[in-house]
Amino acid sequence: MPRVIVSDPIHQDAISFLKEKGIEVVNLSADSSKLSQELSNADGLIVRSATKVTAELLEQGSNLKIIGRAGVGLDNIDLDACNAKGVKVVNSPEGPTRSVAELSLGLMIAVARKFGVIIPGTKSGEWPKKEKGLELFGKTLGIIGSGAIGGTFAKYAIAIGMKVIAYDIIEYEELKGLDNFEYTSLENVVTQSDVISVHVPLIPATHHMISKESFDKMKPGVLILNASRGGIIDEEALYVALQEGKVGGVGLDVYEDEPAKKSSPLVSHPLVITTPHIGAQTPEASRTNSMIVAKKVYSTLT
């Protein structure tokens, strides 16, 4: 009987599915302190973002055949070490699509209407009615990374009357057929957008791909969104651009260092809307992510 360890919380339906298929499931999501010990007899491992699958941890998994990441990013898994040991790695990039795209839409609206100023002011009795936000209709949204999440966000933005320009190393035919959508260069996305949203994985090539040089080229008052991975945007350069007025507002769900620190001048800035990496934190996304990965793990082990 194949043995799979679950080291981070996943949906119960996925655990039930594996058990019904004859997989022995060791659920360590409530206490992962025994992970190294249990891994020695495991055929599979399912994680989310909390478990860090390092080369050292992999040394304990002599029988390990597959690692399933319930979610999109793989930056918590040492892929080189997995390749060296012949351990297959799977994830569920399609799982949180709608949830993350909806959060991105919410962040964009919140930033455009200055909720970081409006909501605290209203709650404290200040009544900041004179604060002027932006109408998004007719504005240009620049999307960097037009995969499942970026592409879905593009459709949401078009539905509220925005024009979307996008940069990606892959151009998807489905998106090319949309009205008010156009693929273009990264340079054009940076220079022509009223709102810029990043939807790419964090890899060496994308680390700080939005830098001081990028901000210098942007339209004055541009809005910046990141619900993908911290580290894609240079946060120090972003803060300087915000202070100088080059950037008019920011929406962040992810950060270079997580959890984000209250002392961070960027996080505490009133024009920055912050959420605690909750893009996929919906029951719907949790179940979909978990089931996709459970099925991939089962398929590999049987």
FENZI-V72612 format. One record per run of one state. SS is the DSSP state (A for helix, B for strand, O for the rest). FROM is the first residue (numbers start at 1). TO is the last residue. If there is no record, write none. Layout:
SS;FROM;TO
SS;FROM;TO
This chain:
O;1;2
B;3;6
O;7;11
A;12;20
O;21;23
B;24;27
O;28;31
A;32;39
O;40;43
B;44;47
O;48;52
B;53;53
O;54;54
A;55;58
O;59;65
B;66;69
O;70;76
B;77;77
O;78;78
A;79;85
O;86;87
B;88;91
O;92;96
A;97;112
O;113;114
A;115;123
O;124;139
B;140;144
O;145;147
A;148;159
O;160;162
B;163;167
O;168;172
A;173;176
O;177;180
B;181;183
O;184;185
A;186;192
O;193;194
B;195;198
O;199;209
B;210;210
O;211;211
A;212;217
O;218;221
B;222;226
O;227;232
B;233;233
O;234;234
A;235;243
O;244;246
B;247;252
O;253;271
B;272;274
O;275;282
A;283;301
O;302;302
